[in-house]
Amino acid sequence: MWRRRAWRFYFGFPPIDFYFHGMKPFPSKKEYLNMLEEYKKDLEEELREVEREIEETKKRDSSKEV
């Protein structure tokens, strides 16, 4: 029967990706709070951009109807 995954030989060692892409430690509370604040700033900026786009679309739409 055919195997679905490629055959790998590990010789008792985990794959090389394990060392470079393994689990990362959790950030400290201060780092986590900074990450959240940066994310909030990014979201607020994106919200402002969406509001500008809505206003521009409304202006274009109202000018076409006249």
C-alpha positions in Angstrom: 0.0 0.0 0.0 1.2 3.5 -0.8 2.1 6.0 1.9 0.5 9.4 1.9 3.4 11.2 3.4 7.0 11.1 2.3 9.2 8.7 4.2 11.7 10.3 6.6 14.5 8.9 8.6 14.9 10.6 11.9 17.5 8.3 13.6 16.1 9.4 17.0 16.4 13.1 16.4 13.5 15.4 15.8 13.4 17.1 12.3 15.6 20.2 11.8 12.6 22.5 11.6 11.8 21.6 15.2 14.8 23.5 16.4 14.1 26.7 14.4 10.3 26.8 14.3 9.6 25.2 17.7 7.3 26.7 20.4 8.3 30.2 21.4 8.1 31.4 25.0 5.1 33.5 26.0 5.8 37.2 26.2 5.9 38.9 29.5 2.8 41.0 30.7 4.5 44.2 29.7 5.5 42.9 26.2 2.0 41.5 25.8 0.4 44.9 26.8 2.7 46.7 24.3 1.7 44.3 21.6 -2.0 44.9 22.3 -1.5 48.7 22.3 0.2 48.6 19.0 -2.5 46.3 17.6 -5.1 48.8 18.8 -3.3 51.7 17.1 -3.2 49.7 13.8 -6.9 48.9 14.1 -7.8 52.6 14.8 -5.8 53.7 11.8 -7.5 51.1 9.6 -10.9 52.3 10.9 -10.1 55.9 10.0 -9.2 54.7 6.5 -12.4 52.9 6.2 -14.4 55.9 7.4 -12.6 58.1 4.8 -13.4 55.6 2.0 -17.1 55.5 3.1 -17.2 59.3 3.0 -15.5 59.5 -0.5 -17.9 56.8 -1.8 -20.9 58.7 -0.5 -19.7 61.9 -2.1 -19.1 60.2 -5.4 -22.4 58.5 -5.3 -24.3 61.7 -4.4 -22.6 63.7 -7.2 -23.6 61.1 -9.8 -27.3 61.2 -8.8 -27.5 65.0 -9.3 
